[in-house]
Amino acid sequence: MTTLALARPRTGWPPYAAIFALGAAIDALCVLYPSRMPFWMPWEFSWPAYLATALTLLWFARGWLRVAQRPARWRAACFLFGVLSLYAVLQTHIDYYAQHMFFAHRWAHFVLHHAGAFFVALGMAGPVLRAGMPEFLLPLIDARPVRRTMDVLQHPAVAPFLFVGLLYFWLLPSIHTRVMLDVHLYDLMNWTMTINGVMFWSLVLDSRPKPPARLSHLLRGAMILIIELPQMLLGAILSLSTRDYYPVYNICGRILPMTALNDQHYGGLIIWLPGTLTSFAAMIVVLWTMRVNEEKAEAAQQS
C-alpha cells in the first residue's frame, strides 16, 4: 500500500532540545550514581543508541500525524514494540548480564538480530518515518551511493550470507574473546547485528508483491530456508559440545551460579530453538502475504 504524505508543516527545535536534555540527564545520573540506577536504566549510557531510539520514535509520531494513509494499527504496535525491545537490550541492565553470561548474551542478540528486528520490519514504518524526518535528511537517504549500497546488501545472494555470516563471525572464539574485552568492538558487534537484522527481515517480510518489493515471495521463502540450517548447526554444536569455547566469560566474571558448559549449552539452545521459531514465523508471514496479494490480483482482474 502506498502511504501518501500530507504537507510537511514547519517544526522547530524544542522536541530535539528535549531529547538532548533528557539524554544528558540520564547520562549524568549513570555517571554520578551508577550503583543506584534501577534495572530499567542504562548500565552504560550510549548516546548513539539513545538518539537512534528517541529520534526514531519522534519521527514516527510526526509521520503518523502527517501521512494520509496510515499503516494498520497492529503494524504500528509491532514497530513500536520492536524499537523498544531493541532499546531495552542495549540500554537497560540486560546489557550488564549480556556482558557476563553467554546465554544472556545470546538472548540479547536474539532480540537484536531476530525478534526485535523482526517486529520492526513487520511494522513497515518506512513511509511514516520518512514523512516525519527533517527535510534535509531526505536527499541523504535518497543519494545514489546509499541506494546502491542497499541494493548490494539486500541482494538475494548477499543478504542470507550476511545474516548467517555475521552470526558466525562474532561467535568465532578468538573474535568473541577480543570483542568482549573491547567496548568499541562490543558496540560495533551490537550495531552490525541490529542493522543487519532489520535489513534482512525488512526484505523478507515486505507485504507488497514484486514489484514494488525487491523479491518475489518464492525467493523470500528460499532465503528463510537458506539461513535456517546454518543456525541450527551452530546451535547444535554449542549446545552439545563438551568443550568450553568462550572462557572469556570467566575473565569477565559470571554473575549467576552456573558452570561454563551449562552457560554455553543454554546459549546454543537459544540459537537453535528460538532462531528456528523465528524463521518458522517468517515463513508463515510470507505465505500469508502471498495469498493476500494473489487474492488482490484476482479481484483486480475481475473488476
N, C-alpha and C positions, 0 to 999 in steps of 0.2 A: 504494500500500500504506500502510495506517495504521500508524504507528510508536507502539506503546504504551510508556509510561514506567513504570518501577518507582518505588517510593517514593524520594523525594529525601532522602538522608542529609544530615545537617548537615556542612558543610565549613567549615573555618576559613580564616584569613588567610595561613598560610605560603606557599601557591602564589603568591598575589598579591604577597607581600613578596619572594619570589624573583624574580618577573618584574620588579618595580621595581628590585631591586638589580642584576640583570643589565643592565637598560636604563641605569641610572645609570653602571655600569662602562663600557659601550660608549660612552655619551655622553662620559664623561671621557677615554677613550682617543682619541676622534675630535677632541676639543678640544686635548688636550696633545700628541698625536703624529700629526697629520693626514697628514704625508708618509710615515709608516712603516706606515700601515694597508694590509693586503693587499687584493686586488681584491674579495674576498667580504665585506669590512666596509663599513659605510656611507661614502659620500663626504661626505654631510652628514646627520648623525643627525636623525631625526624621531621625536619621541615619539608623535604620533598614528599614524604608520604602524607603528611598533614595537608599540605597545599593541594596535592593531587586529589585528595578526597573532598576537601572543602570547596574547591573550585568546581569540581565535577557536580557536586550537589547544588551549588549556586547556579551553574549554567543549566542544569536540568530543570530546576524550579523556574527559572526565567523562560527557558524554551517551552516548558509546558504551558505557560500563560500566553505564549506568542503564536504557537502553531495553530493552524485552523483545523487540522485533522490529527487528533491525538492518538497515540497507540492505546490499546486496551489497557484497562487499569491493572489487570493481572500482570501484564508485561512491565508496567511501571513499578509494581511491587517487586517483581523479580529483579529488576535493575537495582533498585534501592537496597534490597536485601543483599545482593551480590557486592555492591560497593561497600556497604557497612561491614560485611563479613571480611572483606579484604583488609579494611581498616582495623578490625578487631585483631586480626592475626599479626599485623605489623605494628600496631600502636597501643597494645594493652600488655599486661603481664604474661599473656600467652607467649609472647616473644621470649620472655625470660625462660620459660620452660623449654621452648624450642631450642634454646642455646645450650641446654644442659641435659636433655634427654632425646635420644634418637627417635623414639616413637612419637614424641611430641613434635619434633621437627618434621616428621613425615605427615602428621596430621596438619601442621601448618602449611606445608607445601601442597597437600591435597586440596586445601581451601584455595590457595593462591593459583594453582595450576589446573585444578579440576572444578570443584564445587562452586567457589566464589566466581571464578571466571565464567563458568557455565551459566550462572544466573545473570551475570552482567550481559553476556551475549544473548541470552533468551529475552532480555528486555528490549532489544533492538531500539536502543535510545539514541542512535547516531543522529538522525534528523532533529530530534529535540535538543540534544546538546549543541548541535550546530546553530540552531536558532537562538540559543541562549548565550553563545560565545561573543566576546567583543569582536567588532568587525575587522580589526587589524589582524586578527589571527586567521581569518578565513583564507587570505591569499597564501599564507604559510602552509596550511594543511592541504591546499589545492595545488601547491607548487609541483612542477613536473618531477623533480628528484624524489619528493615524498611519495608521489603516486607510483613511480617506477619501483621504488624500494618496497612498497606494499605489494605491488604485483609480483615481485620476486619472492617475498616472504610468504605470501599466500598462494603461491603456485602449487597445484595439487601434488607435484613431485617433491616440493621442498617442505611444505607445511607439516606433513606427518614425520618427516625426517627430523625437523627441528623440534617437534613436540616430544618425540621419544629421545632424540639425541641430547637435549638439554637435561632431561631427567637422568640419563645415564652419566652424562659428563659431570654434573655436580655431585654425583654419588660415587665417582671413582675415589677409592680410599685416599690416594695421595692428594688429589684435588680437594676432597672434602676436609681433610685434616688442615690444609692450609687455609681454606675458606673459613672454617670455624674459629681460627685464631687471628683472623684479619677482618676488622669491622667493615672495611671498604669492600672487600671481596664478598663478605656476607651480604651487604646491601645490594651489591651487583647481582648476586645469585637470586635474591628475592625479587628484584625488579625484572630480571630476564624471565623468570618463571611466570610472574604475573602477566607481563605484557604478552608473552608467547601464548599463555593460556587463553587470554581474551581474544587474541587474533585468531587462534585456531578454532575455538568454539564459535566465534562470530562467523567464520567461514562455513562451518558445518551446520549451524542452527539457523541460518538465514531462511526465513519463511517464504521468500519470494522464489518464483521459478527462474530458470535461466533462459534468456536474460530477464531482468537486470542482474540477478545473482551471478556470482562468478562461476559456480559449479552446478552441474545437474545433480538431482537427488541420488542417482545411481553412483556418481563419483563420490558424493559425500558419504554414502554408506560404505563404500570401499575404503575410504580414509579411516573410518571408525574401526573397521576390521584390521587395517594395517597397523594401527597403534596398539591394538589390544594384546596381541601375542607377546611382543617385547616387554610390555608392562607386567604381564602375568609371569613371564620368565624371570624378570628381575625380582619380583616379589617372592617367587618360589625360592630362588637362590638365597635371599636374605632370611626368609622365614624358616628354612630347613637347614641352614648351614650350622656346622659345629665350630666355626671359626669366627672370632670377633674381628670384623673388618674395620671397625671405627673406634679404636682405642682413644681417639681424641676426646671422647666424652668422659674418659677417666681423668684427662687433664683438665677439662672444663669443670668437672665435678658433678656427678649425677645427684640430683636433688630428691629423688624418690628411691625408696629401698628396693632396688631391682638389679639383678645381675646384668652384665654386659650382653650376654647371649639372649636373655629374655627381652631386653630392651630392643635388640636388633631383630629378634623374631617378631615382636609386635609391630615394629616398623615395616618389616617385609609384608606382613599381613595387610597393613594399611595400603601399601602399594598394590597388592594383589586383589583384595576384595572390593573396597570402595572404588578403586580405579576401574575395576570391571563393571561395577554397577553404574558408574557414570557413563561409560561407553554404551551400556545397555539402554540407559535413559536417552542418550543422544540418538540411538538408532530408532527408538520409538518416536521421538520428535521428528526425525527425518521422514519416517514412513507416514506419520500423521500429516505433515505439511505437504508431502507428495500427493496424498489422497485429496486434501483440500484444494490444492492447485488444479488437480485433474477435474474435480467437480466444477470449479470456477470456469475452466476452459470449456467444458461441455455445456454449461449454462450459457456461456457467451456465444457458442456456435448455434445453439437453439434459438437464441433471441434475435 
